[in-house]
Amino acid sequence: MPTARRIVHEFLERRGMTTIFGNPGSNELPFLAELPGSFKYVLGLHEGAVVGMADGYAQATGRPVLVNLHAAAGSGNAMGALTNAVYSRSPLVLTAGQQVRQAIGAEAMLANVEATQLMRPLVGWAGEPACAADVPRSLAQAVFEAELRRRPTYLSVPYDDWDAELGGNALVTLDRDVRRALTPAETDLATLTAEVAEAANPVLVLGGDIDTAGLLPRAVELAEHLELPVWVAPSPFRLPFPNRHRLFRGVLPAGIGALSDRLAGHDLILVLGAPVFRYHQHVPGPYLPEGATLVQVTDDAEAAARAPMGRSLVADPGTVIDALLGRIAARPAGRRPRFVPNEEPATAPKDLHPEQVFAALRETQAPGTTYVVESTSTNAAWWRQADLRESSSYFFPAAGGLGFGLPAAVGMAMGRPERPVVAVIGDGSANYGITALWTAAHYGVPVTFVILRNGSYGALRWFGGLLGTPDVPGTDIPGLDFTRIAEGYGVPATTAADLPELRARLKRPADGPRLIQVDTYLTTPE
């Protein structure tokens, strides 16, 4: 009879989940034994980097990804990175080895005590099989829960279960399939269509889920069809609309009062594929400007339920976009250019201004480049100089947790090798996921890592001013040399001292990982 391990391997193979990201320990070895040749195991040197790589891979491919962690210790190491995967709604399936069953109650070394509670409330579902015969079904549930909820799941498996021989009932798991569809009712579509058609000054607010679902081109079509100004919801983890499009108005601020001020004058605020709203800084004020109505369309039932204002429709945003395109007549656009040019980049008295770096990237990299950005103090400079027009062009840590950028870039390059990947990382952020450089070097992943070195936690300094605490310690990080660190991990690295040198280095094709360190002027997020 087949073992639990063989059945699970075949289930994963049938579903195309043959790339596993992990950092194994003793409890995990029985699962990894006899791994079929079609599988690829991607080793990371720290569980935070492992989850970051898997998050990037899942966002690049749009498919669930298996992550293999070591018991409670490895799971704990992964939790910081897991927060980003939760808010990017990445379907990660986290598995962790558990001690043999008879040793769990006695809390033997490496026993995962109350394993199902460890990763909550971050994961959408957590389980541990009641017996060896339930391992295949439990793993299948973890996969389906991740797909249905669009949220990571967690499964702890006692390692003596993998060798158990199972009967026919376990084999039926191989033929399981679960689908999800959210089609809005005709009455809801009719009501929304009438509201948009009759609004005097409607505005469109888009979230990262639009890009996740591949709806960026349709969102552009809708905005142009109805001549709607477009804002991106605050703290975007993906870009759902081209940022140099004539209808693009920018990224909404992450404070209640400031956001409301930006939307003043609009009578209908249509939010597609975003929570309402992911605030950050505490800026008091009304949720909505006077006279405005908000309608949210999202397939995330939790986001709809927790929204503090407006009306929410839990449905596929793509279906709603199609309905609005088909039911409302096009509005005249006039003769205007579709895209607007970038401003001249700002300069600085010392070192390069981040805008100069971003302008150099725009001018030297291919139009379809994927950018993974984790430099929070330079986001205003980024949006002034970036020119992103394609789907899957921009990724950012969805929960604001540092350590996403370096590993996520590696995972994205593995998941979509046909597109060049550039990681734009601050020197403060880089330290959190630095071990991903080894994985990039070991597997020859062609990523360009651009490290912006200003010797400071720039965003933290900005928050110090915002909170009236400008004199706190721990905001300076001098003395870091990422070229030497990168070379130690096996990644070729150079320093660009000026703009001509930076442009020359960026123009060279990347046939493997490379790191370019640039000293930059300290800016603030604005």
C-alpha positions in Angstrom: 0.0 0.0 0.0 1.2 3.6 -0.6 2.6 5.6 2.2 1.1 9.0 3.4 4.3 10.6 1.9 3.8 9.1 -1.5 0.1 10.1 -1.7 0.9 13.7 -0.6 3.8 13.9 -3.1 1.4 12.8 -5.9 -1.3 15.2 -4.8 1.1 18.1 -4.9 2.5 17.0 -8.3 -1.0 16.8 -9.8 -1.7 20.4 -8.7 1.6 21.7 -10.0 3.0 22.5 -6.6 6.4 21.0 -7.3 8.5 24.0 -6.2 9.0 23.8 -2.4 10.7 26.6 -0.4 12.2 25.6 2.9 14.8 25.4 5.5 14.5 21.8 6.9 15.2 20.4 10.3 15.1 16.8 11.6 11.3 16.7 11.9 10.9 17.6 8.2 13.3 15.0 6.7 10.8 12.2 6.5 8.5 14.3 4.3 11.3 15.3 2.0 12.6 11.7 1.6 11.9 10.1 -1.8 10.9 13.4 -3.4 10.1 12.8 -7.0 12.5 14.1 -9.7 9.9 16.6 -10.9 10.2 18.6 -7.6 12.5 21.5 -7.0 13.5 22.3 -3.4 14.6 25.9 -3.0 16.8 26.2 0.1 16.8 29.5 2.2 19.2 30.1 5.1 16.5 31.7 7.3 12.8 31.0 7.5 12.0 34.7 7.1 13.8 34.7 3.8 12.1 31.3 2.9 8.6 32.8 3.4 9.6 36.0 1.6 10.8 34.0 -1.4 7.6 31.9 -1.4 5.5 35.0 -1.2 7.2 36.5 -4.2 6.9 33.3 -6.1 3.2 33.0 -5.3 2.5 36.6 -6.4 4.5 36.1 -9.6 2.7 32.8 -10.5 -0.7 33.4 -9.0 -0.6 29.8 -7.6 -0.4 28.2 -4.2 3.2 27.4 -3.0 4.4 24.9 -0.4 6.7 26.1 2.3 8.5 23.7 4.6 9.4 25.0 8.0 11.1 23.4 11.0 8.7 22.8 13.9 7.9 25.6 16.3 11.3 27.3 16.1 11.3 27.6 12.3 7.7 28.6 12.3 8.4 31.4 14.8 11.3 32.7 12.6 8.9 32.9 9.7 6.2 34.9 11.4 7.5 38.4 10.5 7.6 37.6 6.8 4.2 35.8 7.1 2.5 39.1 8.0 3.3 40.5 4.5 2.0 37.3 2.9 -1.3 37.7 4.8 -1.9 41.2 3.6 -0.8 40.5 0.0 -3.3 37.6 0.2 -0.7 35.1 -1.0 -1.9 31.4 -1.0 1.1 30.0 0.9 0.7 26.5 2.4 3.0 26.3 5.4 4.0 22.8 6.6 6.0 22.1 9.7 7.4 18.9 11.1 6.1 17.7 14.4 7.7 15.3 16.9 6.5 11.7 16.7 3.0 11.4 18.2 4.0 9.6 21.4 6.5 12.4 22.3 4.3 15.4 21.8 2.4 15.2 25.1 5.7 14.9 27.1 7.0 18.0 25.2 10.1 16.2 23.9 12.7 18.4 22.2 11.3 19.9 19.0 7.7 19.1 19.9 5.4 21.8 18.6 3.1 22.4 21.6 -0.4 23.3 20.6 0.8 23.6 17.0 -2.5 24.7 15.6 -2.5 27.8 17.8 1.1 28.9 17.0 0.5 30.8 13.7 -2.9 32.1 14.6 -4.4 34.7 14.0 -2.1 35.2 11.0 -3.0 32.2 9.0 -6.5 31.6 7.7 -6.6 28.0 8.7 -4.3 25.8 10.9 -4.5 22.0 11.5 -2.7 18.9 12.6 -4.0 15.5 11.4 -5.8 13.5 14.1 -4.1 10.3 12.8 -1.7 9.2 10.0 -4.7 8.2 7.8 -5.8 11.9 7.9 -2.6 13.3 6.5 -3.5 13.5 2.8 -6.9 14.9 3.5 -5.4 17.5 5.9 -2.8 18.6 3.4 -5.5 18.9 0.7 -7.6 21.1 3.0 -4.6 23.3 3.7 -4.2 23.8 -0.1 -7.9 24.4 -0.7 -8.2 26.8 2.3 -5.3 28.8 1.0 -6.8 29.0 -2.5 -10.4 29.8 -1.3 -9.4 32.3 1.4 -6.5 33.8 -0.5 -4.5 33.6 2.8 -1.7 31.4 4.1 -2.5 28.2 5.9 -0.5 26.0 8.3 -0.3 22.3 8.8 1.8 20.5 11.4 2.5 16.8 10.7 4.1 14.3 13.2 7.0 12.9 11.3 6.2 9.3 12.0 3.0 9.7 10.0 4.8 10.0 6.7 5.8 6.3 6.6 2.4 5.0 7.5 0.8 2.8 4.8 -2.7 3.9 4.0 -5.7 2.3 2.4 -8.1 3.2 -0.4 -9.9 6.0 1.3 -6.7 8.1 1.5 -6.3 7.8 -2.3 -9.6 9.6 -3.1 -7.8 12.8 -2.0 -5.9 12.7 -5.3 -9.0 13.5 -7.3 -10.2 16.3 -5.1 -10.9 19.8 -6.6 -12.5 22.9 -5.2 -13.5 26.0 -7.1 -14.5 29.5 -6.1 -16.8 31.9 -8.0 -18.3 35.2 -6.8 -20.8 36.5 -9.4 -22.9 39.5 -8.2 -26.7 39.4 -8.4 -28.3 41.3 -11.2 -30.0 43.7 -8.8 -26.6 44.6 -7.3 -25.1 45.2 -10.8 -28.1 47.3 -11.8 -27.9 49.5 -8.7 -24.2 50.1 -9.0 -24.4 50.9 -12.7 -27.1 53.5 -12.0 -25.1 55.0 -9.2 -22.0 55.4 -11.4 -23.9 56.7 -14.4 -25.8 59.3 -12.4 -22.9 60.5 -10.2 -21.9 64.1 -10.9 -18.2 63.6 -10.0 -17.3 60.0 -9.4 -13.8 58.8 -8.6 -12.2 55.4 -8.9 -10.0 54.0 -6.1 -8.1 50.8 -7.0 -6.3 48.3 -4.8 -3.5 45.7 -5.2 -6.0 42.9 -5.7 -6.8 44.4 -9.1 -3.2 43.6 -10.3 -3.2 40.2 -8.5 -6.2 39.2 -10.6 -4.6 40.4 -13.8 -7.2 43.2 -14.2 -4.9 46.2 -14.7 -5.7 46.4 -18.4 -9.4 46.2 -17.8 -9.2 48.9 -15.0 -7.4 51.2 -17.5 -10.2 50.5 -20.0 -12.9 51.3 -17.4 -11.2 54.6 -16.4 -10.8 55.7 -20.0 -14.3 54.6 -20.9 -15.9 56.7 -18.1 -13.1 59.4 -17.9 -12.7 58.6 -14.2 -9.8 60.0 -12.2 -8.0 57.2 -10.5 -6.4 57.0 -7.1 -4.6 54.0 -5.7 -5.7 52.9 -2.2 -3.1 53.7 0.6 -0.1 51.5 1.2 -0.3 49.5 -2.1 1.5 46.2 -2.2 1.0 46.1 -6.0 0.3 48.8 -8.6 -3.2 48.4 -10.2 -3.0 51.4 -12.6 -0.1 52.9 -14.7 1.3 55.7 -12.6 2.0 58.1 -15.5 -1.4 57.7 -17.1 -3.2 61.0 -17.5 -6.0 59.8 -15.2 -3.7 58.7 -12.4 -3.9 61.0 -9.4 -1.5 59.3 -7.1 -1.4 57.0 -4.0 -3.9 58.1 -1.3 -2.3 59.0 2.0 -2.7 56.5 4.8 -4.3 58.9 7.3 -8.1 59.3 7.8 -8.3 63.1 7.5 -5.6 63.4 4.8 -7.3 60.7 2.7 -10.7 62.4 3.1 -9.2 65.7 2.0 -7.8 64.2 -1.2 -11.2 62.9 -2.2 -13.1 66.1 -1.4 -15.5 67.2 -4.2 -16.4 63.6 -5.3 -19.9 62.5 -4.7 -19.3 58.8 -5.5 -16.1 56.9 -4.5 -16.0 53.5 -6.2 -13.3 51.2 -4.6 -12.3 48.1 -6.5 -10.1 45.4 -5.1 -9.0 47.2 -1.9 -9.8 47.3 1.8 -11.5 50.5 3.0 -8.9 51.6 4.0 -5.4 50.4 5.2 -4.6 53.5 7.4 -1.2 53.9 9.0 -0.5 57.4 10.4 -3.1 58.6 12.9 -4.5 61.7 11.2 -8.0 62.4 12.6 -10.8 63.5 10.4 -14.0 62.3 8.8 -13.9 59.0 7.0 -15.4 60.5 3.9 -15.7 64.1 2.6 -19.0 65.8 3.0 -21.6 64.6 0.4 -19.7 61.5 -0.7 -21.0 58.0 -0.9 -18.5 55.0 -1.0 -19.1 51.7 -2.6 -16.5 48.9 -2.2 -16.3 45.9 -4.5 -14.0 43.1 -3.2 -13.8 39.4 -3.2 -12.3 39.6 0.3 -15.3 39.0 2.7 -13.2 39.8 5.7 -12.2 43.2 4.3 -15.8 43.9 3.5 -17.0 43.0 6.9 -14.5 45.2 8.8 -14.9 48.3 6.7 -16.0 51.2 8.9 -18.0 53.0 6.3 -19.7 52.7 2.9 -21.5 49.9 1.2 -19.6 46.7 0.3 -20.3 44.2 -2.4 -18.5 40.9 -2.0 -18.0 39.9 -5.6 -15.4 39.4 -8.3 -14.2 43.0 -9.3 -13.6 41.8 -12.8 -17.3 41.0 -13.3 -18.2 44.4 -12.0 -15.7 46.1 -14.4 -17.2 44.2 -17.3 -20.7 45.2 -16.3 -19.9 48.9 -16.1 -18.1 48.8 -19.4 -21.0 47.2 -21.1 -23.9 49.2 -19.5 -22.6 52.8 -19.4 -22.0 54.8 -22.5 -18.4 56.1 -23.0 -17.7 59.7 -22.0 -15.7 62.0 -24.3 -12.1 62.2 -23.5 -10.8 65.1 -25.6 -7.5 65.2 -27.4 -5.0 64.7 -24.6 -1.8 62.5 -24.4 -2.5 59.2 -22.8 0.7 59.3 -20.7 2.4 62.3 -19.1 6.1 62.8 -18.9 8.1 62.5 -15.7 9.5 65.5 -13.9 13.2 66.3 -13.9 14.7 64.4 -11.0 15.7 66.3 -8.0 19.4 66.7 -7.1 21.2 66.8 -3.8 24.2 68.7 -2.4 25.8 65.4 -1.4 25.5 61.9 -2.8 22.8 61.0 -5.4 19.2 62.0 -4.8 16.9 58.9 -4.8 15.0 60.5 -7.7 18.2 60.4 -9.8 18.6 56.7 -9.0 15.0 56.0 -10.0 15.2 58.0 -13.1 18.3 56.0 -14.1 16.4 52.8 -13.6 13.5 54.0 -15.7 15.9 55.0 -18.5 18.0 51.9 -18.5 15.7 49.0 -17.7 13.4 47.2 -20.0 9.7 48.5 -20.0 8.4 45.1 -18.6 10.8 45.0 -15.6 9.4 43.9 -12.3 10.4 46.1 -9.4 10.4 44.9 -5.8 10.6 48.1 -3.7 11.5 48.1 0.0 12.8 51.6 0.7 10.1 53.3 2.7 11.8 56.7 3.1 11.9 57.2 -0.7 8.4 56.4 -1.8 7.5 60.0 -2.8 10.7 60.1 -5.0 9.8 56.7 -6.4 6.3 57.7 -7.6 7.7 60.9 -9.2 10.2 59.0 -11.3 8.8 55.6 -12.0 6.9 54.9 -15.2 5.1 51.6 -14.8 2.6 50.6 -17.4 2.3 46.7 -17.3 0.8 44.3 -14.9 3.0 42.9 -12.1 5.5 45.8 -12.4 5.6 46.8 -8.7 5.6 44.9 -5.4 5.9 46.2 -1.8 5.7 44.6 1.6 2.0 44.4 2.2 2.1 44.7 6.0 5.1 47.0 6.1 7.3 44.3 7.6 10.9 44.6 6.6 12.7 41.7 5.1 10.3 41.2 2.1 12.3 42.8 -0.6 15.4 40.8 -1.2 13.8 37.3 -0.8 10.6 38.3 -2.7 12.7 39.4 -5.7 14.4 36.0 -5.8 11.1 34.2 -5.6 9.6 36.4 -8.3 12.5 35.9 -10.7 12.1 32.1 -10.2 8.3 32.3 -10.7 8.4 34.4 -13.8 11.9 34.0 -15.4 10.9 35.7 -18.6 10.8 39.1 -16.9 13.8 41.0 -15.5 13.6 41.7 -11.8 15.1 44.7 -10.0 15.0 45.0 -6.2 15.2 48.5 -4.9 16.1 48.1 -1.2 17.1 50.6 1.6 20.1 49.8 3.7 17.9 49.5 6.8 15.6 47.0 5.1 18.3 44.9 3.4 19.6 43.4 6.7 16.3 41.7 7.4 16.4 39.4 4.4 20.1 39.4 3.5 20.4 35.6 3.5 18.4 35.6 0.3 21.5 36.6 -1.5 22.9 33.1 -0.9 19.9 31.5 -2.5 20.1 33.9 -5.5 23.8 33.0 -6.0 23.3 29.2 -5.4 20.5 28.9 -8.0 21.9 31.6 -10.4 18.8 33.8 -10.2 19.2 36.9 -12.4 18.1 39.7 -10.0 19.6 43.2 -9.9 19.7 44.3 -6.3 20.1 48.1 -5.9 20.9 49.0 -2.3 20.2 52.7 -1.4 22.7 53.5 1.4 22.0 56.5 3.5 23.1 55.2 6.9 19.8 55.7 8.5 16.3 54.3 9.1 14.9 57.2 7.2 11.2 56.4 7.6 11.7 56.0 11.4 13.3 59.5 11.5 10.3 60.9 9.7 7.9 59.2 12.1 9.9 60.7 15.0 9.1 64.1 13.7 5.5 63.2 13.1 5.1 61.9 16.6 7.0 64.7 18.3 9.9 62.4 19.3 12.8 63.5 17.2 15.6 62.6 19.6 15.1 58.8 20.1 18.1 56.5 19.7 18.5 53.7 17.2 17.8 55.5 13.9 21.4 55.6 12.6 23.1 52.5 11.0 26.5 53.7 9.8 29.4 51.5 8.6 27.5 49.0 6.5 29.2 47.8 3.2 26.8 45.6 1.3 29.3 44.9 -1.5 31.5 42.9 1.0 28.4 41.2 2.5 27.1 40.2 -1.0 30.5 38.9 -2.1 30.6 36.7 1.0 27.3 35.2 -0.1 28.6 34.7 -3.7 26.9 37.6 -5.4 29.1 39.9 -7.5 28.8 43.5 -6.1 29.9 47.0 -7.0 29.5 50.5 -5.8 28.3 53.3 -8.1 29.8 56.6 -7.0 28.1 58.9 -9.4 25.3 59.0 -12.0 27.3 58.1 -15.1 28.8 55.1 -13.2 25.3 54.0 -12.0 23.8 54.2 -15.5 26.7 52.3 -17.0 26.4 49.5 -14.5 22.6 49.3 -14.9 22.9 49.0 -18.7 24.9 45.8 -18.5 22.7 42.7 -18.8 22.3 40.6 -15.7 22.9 36.9 -16.4 22.9 36.1 -12.7 22.4 38.0 -9.4 24.3 41.2 -9.0 24.3 44.0 -6.4 24.9 47.7 -6.9 25.4 49.9 -3.8 24.6 53.6 -4.2 25.1 56.2 -1.5 21.9 58.4 -1.5 20.7 61.6 0.1 18.3 61.1 3.0 14.7 61.9 2.1 11.3 61.4 3.8 8.2 59.5 2.8 6.0 62.6 2.6 
